[in-house]
Amino acid sequence: MKVIFAAGGTGGHINPALAAAGELRRRHPDAEILFIGTSDHMESRLVPQAGFDFKTITISGFQRKLTVKNIIKNIKTLGLIVKSSSQTKKILKEFNPDAVVGFGGYVSGPVVSTAVKMGIKTAIHEQNAFPGVTNKTLAKQVDRVMLTVEGAKKYLSPKNEPIITGLPVRQSIFDADRDFARSKFGVSNDTVFVLSMGGSLGAKTINENMVEVIKTLHNDKNLFFMHSTGKYGKWVPDKLRESGVETGEGTNVIVREYIDDMDMCLAASDLVISRAGASSLSEIEAVGRASVLIPSPNVAENHQYHNAMTLVNSDAARVIEEKDLTPELLTQTVREMTSDRDLLIRYGENAKKLSIGDSAQRICNVIESLLN
């Protein structure tokens, strides 16, 4: 069995592909698995680290905002598409895969479309509730379309009925013990644990608003705040200290640049404040937690808003669009939700109902069906 995975750009594309490839390797230890990505994005680090063979092509995305600078970039991108198709064709001929599976990112388009033209079995996985332009196009061509959520179906016109697989979540997220995690952070059963984050780089708007929320609510000792600032939010601890908010061990406010024990933090939490990327939502659903979702407006097709509304429509979360976000509104929302245990439990139970715990296995079932 020889399978190519195409994924790149962000962890939201790469990590699900790695999870599926890992499950495929577990089932078929002799399978030959190759990843195709780009040399200048995180796949070039994550894929080799995971122990998979990796080849690169040269590709970039189109700029949607039409400025003179972006038009020049788009002309260059057209040239890269021609170049990447040639590079892809060479890799496919040399590796001779039985199937090619696209998980998104710029790289997925030329790899999957070239495989289709060469008569190779193909599949794509769409992480978001609102599919991107590339996957909308590829869905009409490939043999199998896999979706994270049912709601994405209505935006696609595939050759075959889409298959709902969910999005793979690290097993450690499912396995983390809540009592152990809360004891690790010194949080009692009566305390409401609020976990807030804006991604590994940090979301300026979320950082600014959470500073105000913590300033207003930190005196309530029934609340415990864990906030991740991201790379560009290193100013947050100083800003809190200037406002008289003590942070660190022995206080009810912990501020980190990055959360490297997300399994423990999610297990301990009662309320999560987050962007609405597909991977983040799948983890929130896996542990069954109430959430306040602040979709990023700076993403293609505003897909994070559609992701968030999947939970909102299931009575599992609140959504605040960034254009409406103010410190007062977020503080009011946090105060209201943390003072209503029944609401937190109900939202969490409804979020848990959306989780698909065997997503990697389902994806591998689809890949195996291609080969059969």
C-alpha positions in Angstrom: 0.0 0.0 0.0 1.4 3.4 -1.0 -0.4 6.6 0.1 0.4 10.3 -0.3 -0.9 12.9 2.1 -1.0 16.5 0.9 -1.2 19.1 3.8 0.4 22.3 4.6 0.3 25.8 6.0 -1.2 25.5 9.5 -1.4 22.9 12.2 -5.2 22.7 11.5 -4.3 21.0 8.2 -1.2 19.1 9.1 -2.0 17.6 12.5 -5.2 15.8 11.3 -3.2 14.4 8.4 -0.5 13.2 10.7 -3.1 11.5 13.0 -4.7 9.7 10.0 -1.2 8.7 8.7 -0.3 7.4 12.1 -3.5 5.2 12.3 -2.8 4.0 8.7 0.8 3.0 9.7 -0.6 1.2 12.8 -3.0 -0.8 10.7 -0.5 -1.5 7.9 3.1 -1.4 9.2 4.4 -2.1 5.8 2.5 0.8 4.1 4.7 3.3 2.3 3.5 6.8 3.3 4.7 10.1 1.7 3.8 13.7 2.7 3.9 16.5 0.1 4.1 20.1 1.5 6.1 23.3 1.2 9.6 24.0 2.5 8.7 27.3 4.2 5.8 26.3 6.4 5.4 24.2 9.5 4.8 20.9 7.7 8.6 20.9 6.8 9.3 20.6 10.6 6.2 18.6 11.8 6.1 15.8 9.2 9.8 14.7 9.5 9.5 14.9 13.3 6.6 12.5 13.1 8.8 10.1 11.2 7.2 10.3 7.7 8.9 10.8 4.4 8.5 14.3 3.0 8.8 16.0 -0.4 8.2 19.7 -1.3 6.7 21.7 -4.1 6.7 25.4 -4.6 3.3 27.0 -4.3 1.5 30.0 -2.7 -2.0 31.2 -2.3 -4.0 33.9 -4.2 -4.5 37.2 -2.5 -8.2 38.1 -2.3 -7.8 41.8 -1.6 -7.0 43.4 -5.0 -4.2 45.9 -4.6 -1.4 46.5 -7.0 1.0 44.6 -4.8 -1.4 41.7 -4.5 -2.1 41.6 -8.2 1.6 41.2 -8.8 1.7 38.4 -6.2 -1.2 36.7 -7.9 0.6 36.8 -11.3 3.6 35.1 -9.6 1.2 32.6 -8.0 -0.1 31.6 -11.5 3.5 30.9 -12.5 4.0 28.8 -9.4 0.9 26.8 -10.1 2.3 25.7 -13.4 5.7 24.9 -11.8 4.0 23.0 -8.8 2.0 20.9 -11.2 5.2 19.8 -13.0 6.9 19.1 -9.7 3.9 17.1 -8.4 3.7 15.0 -11.6 7.3 14.0 -11.2 6.8 13.0 -7.5 3.7 11.0 -8.3 5.3 9.2 -11.2 8.3 8.3 -9.0 6.3 7.2 -5.9 3.4 5.7 -7.9 0.8 5.9 -5.1 -2.3 3.8 -4.8 -4.2 6.9 -3.3 -3.7 10.6 -2.7 -5.4 12.3 0.2 -5.6 16.1 0.5 -6.0 17.8 3.9 -5.9 21.4 2.9 -3.5 24.3 2.6 -2.2 25.7 -0.7 -0.3 22.5 -1.5 -3.4 20.3 -1.5 -4.9 21.8 -4.7 -2.2 21.0 -7.2 -1.3 17.6 -5.7 -4.9 16.3 -5.6 -5.9 17.8 -9.0 -2.7 16.3 -10.7 -3.5 12.9 -9.1 -7.0 13.1 -10.5 -5.7 13.8 -14.0 -3.3 10.9 -13.7 -6.1 8.5 -12.8 -5.0 7.9 -9.2 -7.6 7.3 -6.5 -8.2 10.5 -4.5 -9.9 11.9 -1.4 -10.0 15.2 0.4 -10.8 16.1 4.0 -12.5 19.4 4.8 -11.9 20.6 8.4 -14.3 23.6 8.4 -18.1 24.0 8.4 -17.7 26.4 5.4 -15.4 24.7 2.8 -12.7 26.7 1.1 -12.6 27.5 -2.6 -10.0 24.8 -3.3 -12.0 22.0 -1.7 -15.2 23.2 -3.3 -13.5 22.7 -6.7 -11.8 19.4 -5.8 -15.0 17.9 -4.3 -16.4 17.7 -7.9 -13.4 15.7 -9.0 -12.2 13.3 -6.2 -13.5 9.8 -5.4 -14.2 10.5 -1.7 -15.0 13.7 0.3 -14.6 13.6 4.0 -16.1 16.3 6.3 -15.7 17.3 9.9 -19.3 18.5 10.3 -22.5 17.7 8.5 -23.3 21.4 7.9 -20.5 21.6 5.2 -22.4 19.3 2.9 -24.7 22.0 1.6 -21.8 24.0 0.2 -20.4 21.1 -2.0 -21.3 19.3 -5.1 -19.3 16.0 -4.9 -19.4 13.0 -7.2 -20.3 10.8 -4.3 -22.1 11.2 -0.9 -19.7 12.9 1.6 -18.6 10.9 4.6 -18.7 12.5 8.1 -15.4 11.6 9.8 -15.0 14.4 12.3 -11.5 15.8 13.0 -8.8 13.7 14.8 -8.0 14.8 18.3 -4.9 13.8 20.2 -5.6 10.8 22.5 -4.1 12.7 25.5 -7.0 15.2 25.2 -9.5 12.3 25.7 -7.5 10.6 28.4 -6.7 13.5 30.7 -8.2 13.2 34.2 -10.1 16.2 35.4 -9.5 15.7 39.2 -5.8 15.2 38.6 -5.6 18.3 36.4 -7.4 20.5 38.8 -5.3 19.3 41.7 -2.1 20.1 39.6 -3.3 23.7 39.3 -4.5 23.9 42.9 -8.1 24.5 41.9 -10.9 23.4 44.2 -14.1 21.8 43.1 -16.0 25.1 44.0 -13.8 27.2 41.7 -14.7 28.0 38.1 -11.7 27.5 35.9 -11.7 29.9 32.9 -9.2 29.0 30.1 -8.6 31.7 27.5 -6.3 31.7 24.4 -5.9 33.2 21.0 -3.5 30.8 19.3 0.2 30.2 19.3 1.0 33.7 17.9 -1.7 35.4 20.0 -4.7 37.4 19.0 -4.3 41.1 19.9 -8.0 41.6 20.4 -8.4 38.7 22.7 -5.4 39.7 24.7 -6.6 43.2 25.1 -10.1 42.2 26.1 -9.0 39.4 28.5 -6.7 41.9 30.3 -9.8 44.0 31.1 -11.9 40.9 32.0 -9.2 39.7 34.4 -8.8 43.2 35.9 -12.5 43.3 36.6 -13.1 39.8 37.9 -9.9 38.6 39.5 -11.0 39.6 43.0 -13.7 36.9 42.8 -11.7 34.0 44.4 -14.3 31.5 43.1 -12.8 32.2 39.6 -9.4 30.9 38.3 -8.0 32.3 35.1 -5.5 30.6 32.8 -4.6 32.8 29.9 -2.3 32.1 26.9 -1.0 35.3 25.3 0.8 33.8 22.3 4.1 34.9 20.9 3.0 38.6 20.3 1.3 39.0 23.7 4.3 39.1 26.0 3.2 42.5 27.2 0.1 41.1 29.0 1.7 40.1 32.4 3.2 43.6 32.7 -0.1 45.3 31.8 -1.9 43.2 34.5 0.7 44.0 37.1 0.4 47.7 36.3 -3.3 47.3 37.1 -2.6 45.7 40.4 -3.3 42.1 39.4 -1.0 39.6 40.9 -0.2 36.6 38.6 1.6 33.3 39.0 1.8 30.5 41.5 -0.3 31.1 44.6 -2.7 33.5 42.8 -5.9 32.8 40.8 -4.4 34.3 37.6 -1.9 32.3 35.5 -0.5 33.9 32.3 1.6 31.9 29.9 3.0 32.7 26.5 2.1 29.2 25.3 0.1 26.3 26.7 2.2 23.1 26.2 -0.1 21.0 28.4 -3.4 21.7 26.7 -4.7 18.3 27.7 -4.4 19.2 31.4 -5.7 22.7 31.0 -8.8 21.6 29.0 -9.5 18.8 31.5 -9.3 21.3 34.4 -11.4 24.0 32.7 -15.1 24.8 33.1 -15.3 27.6 30.5 -13.1 28.1 27.4 -12.6 31.4 25.6 -11.1 30.8 22.2 -10.9 31.4 18.5 -13.0 29.0 16.4 -10.5 27.1 14.4 -11.6 23.5 13.6 -8.9 21.8 15.7 -9.7 24.0 18.7 -13.4 23.3 18.5 -12.8 19.5 18.1 -10.7 19.6 21.3 -13.4 21.6 23.2 -16.0 19.1 22.0 -13.8 16.1 23.0 -13.7 17.2 26.6 -17.2 18.6 26.6 -16.7 22.2 27.8 -18.8 25.3 27.5 -17.2 28.0 25.5 -17.2 31.6 24.4 -16.0 31.7 20.8 -14.5 34.8 19.1 -14.0 33.8 15.5 -11.1 35.3 13.6 -12.3 37.7 10.9 -9.0 37.3 9.1 -9.6 33.9 7.6 -10.8 32.7 4.2 -14.6 32.7 3.7 -15.1 33.8 7.3 -15.0 30.0 8.0 -14.4 30.4 11.8 -17.8 32.1 12.2 -19.5 29.1 10.5 -17.5 26.7 12.7 -18.6 28.6 15.8 -22.2 28.6 14.8 -22.2 24.8 14.6 -21.8 24.8 18.4 -24.1 27.8 19.0 -26.9 26.1 17.1 -26.4 23.0 19.2 -26.8 25.0 22.4 -23.1 24.4 23.3 -21.5 27.8 23.1 -21.8 31.6 22.9 -20.3 33.5 20.0 -19.1 37.1 19.9 -17.9 38.4 16.6 -14.8 40.5 16.8 -16.6 43.5 15.3 -19.0 43.4 18.4 -16.3 42.5 21.0 -15.8 44.9 23.9 -14.3 44.4 27.3 -17.7 45.2 28.8 -19.5 42.6 26.7 -16.9 39.9 27.3 -16.8 40.6 31.0 -20.6 40.5 31.2 -20.7 37.2 29.3 -18.0 35.6 31.5 -19.7 36.8 34.7 -23.1 35.5 33.5 -21.8 32.1 32.4 -19.5 31.4 35.4 -22.3 32.2 37.9 -24.6 29.6 36.3 -23.2 26.1 36.9 -26.2 24.5 35.2 -25.6 26.4 32.0 -21.9 25.4 32.0 -22.9 21.8 32.4 -25.6 21.9 29.7 -23.3 23.6 27.2 -20.6 21.1 28.0 -22.8 18.1 27.6 -24.1 19.4 24.3 -20.6 20.1 23.1 -19.6 16.5 24.0 -22.5 15.2 21.8 -20.8 16.8 18.7 -17.5 15.0 19.3 -16.4 12.1 17.1 -13.9 10.0 19.1 -12.9 7.7 16.3 -12.2 10.2 13.6 -8.7 8.9 12.6 -10.2 5.4 12.3 -13.0 6.7 10.1 -10.6 8.5 7.8 -8.5 5.3 7.4 -11.6 3.4 6.6 -12.2 5.8 3.8 -8.7 5.4 2.5 -8.9 1.6 2.6 -12.2 1.8 0.7 -10.4 3.6 -2.1 -7.9 0.8 -2.3 -10.6 -1.9 -2.3 
